[in-house]
Amino acid sequence: MNDIYLDNATTTRVDPWVLEEMKPYFTEEFAAPTGHFGHQASLDAKEKLEEARAVIAQSVNADPEEIIFTSGGTEANNLAIQGLIRTRKEKSHIVTTAIEQESVLNTFKALEKEDRIELSYVGVDSDGRIKMDVLKKALRDDTALCSVHLVNHEVGTIQPVAEIGKICAQKGVPFHVDAVNGWGHVPFNVRDMSVSLAALTAHKMHGPKGVGVLYRRKGVKVKSLMYGGYNEFELRPGMENVPGIIGMARAISMVKPEHTQTVAGLRNKMWNTINSKIPWVHLNGSVENGAPHILNVTFDYIEGESILLHLDMEGIAAATGSACFSKALEASYVLLAMGRPHEQAHGSMRFSFSRFNTSEEIEKTIEVLTRIVTDLRKLSPLTPEED
């Protein structure tokens, strides 16, 4: 394991208190949470499940019966999108952006191949923020769904979800939000933001992997994608992941404003320092309109994967949008959509932070990063002479 972990936008360590909360539900209180098997252990498990549901519902200002537990954000996004579209017989018009996470984009692409939907992509500006004037024009009388994420997974840009939700509500268009990378980091209120459907997950904010939530507003029709029992309001059959759900509720209940401030301080410290110490560096996204835990930068004249591998050898974990680290062997589609040149989109670095990171770790990372960038640029024929 790396000594310094700065890839928290991919996944986070489970908080020790969360783990302690989960442990009894693996070995002691392990009964099925059905509540109708006639024994007390099952009733107790059901009670704990519903307590967790209420905690998670409260965190987004939803009602408990609007919370459906899933295996994670990917399933929640699929259930939201496919579940809504498959309630409709006619071809559906969808409005989205080109910078959504893959679980959203690939779901739309699959439905498009089935000739079930017509897609309209709304562009974003150079910071990755959706163009509201284009969105308003894209929404039609026959639009079946508008889907925009809360926080971009690569550059951290926060979308104006409340404004989008208001427009969708005025036009009577259901509004889906992939909130996986924002929940627990930035405000998210499904009532105030007029959200119809939303995906949440635990492992991005110090909860366990393998558990997530679909928020479905009352009255929004969604069709189950699987056959089985009658769990989760007959929308998601299969035994609920009780330990994971308990952990998810505990994780979100532990989020405090001071955690956000600490993480934002680490991000700002890193950006301000490297921007002053290292030449030819570009911020991808926005500090002012960005999530506190994500920093995406491009170092000109060198590849992102080279920086990543050298950081890894120094015991520092980060991420890159470089083609060499994707199966498609393509540059970051997010940065390309933001208008970045191909060479910049090909070599971005993402550093993402958590409350378990320290100022000392950031200082060490900056020191190592500065040395790596300097050494790699000496080897690059593209590097210009400094003034």
Secondary structure, DSSP 8 states (H G I E B T S, - for coil): --SEE-BTTT-----HHHHHHHTHHHHTS---TTS-SSSHHHHHHHHHHHHHHHHHHHHTT--GGGEEEESSHHHHHHHHHHHHHTT-SS-EEEEEETTS-HHHHHHHHHHHHTT-EEEEEE-B-TTS-B-HHHHHHH--TTEEEEE--SB-TTT-BB--HHHHHHHHHHHT--EEEE-TTTBTTB---TTTTT-SEEEEESTTTTS-SS-EEEEE-TT-----SS-S--HHHHTS-S---HHHHHHHHHHHHT--HHHHHHHHHHHHHHHHHHHHHSSSEEEES-STTB-TTEEEEEETTS-HHHHHHHHHHTTEE-EE--GGGSTT----HHHHHTT--HHHHTSEEEEE--TT--HHHHHHHHHHHHHHHHHHHHH-TT-----
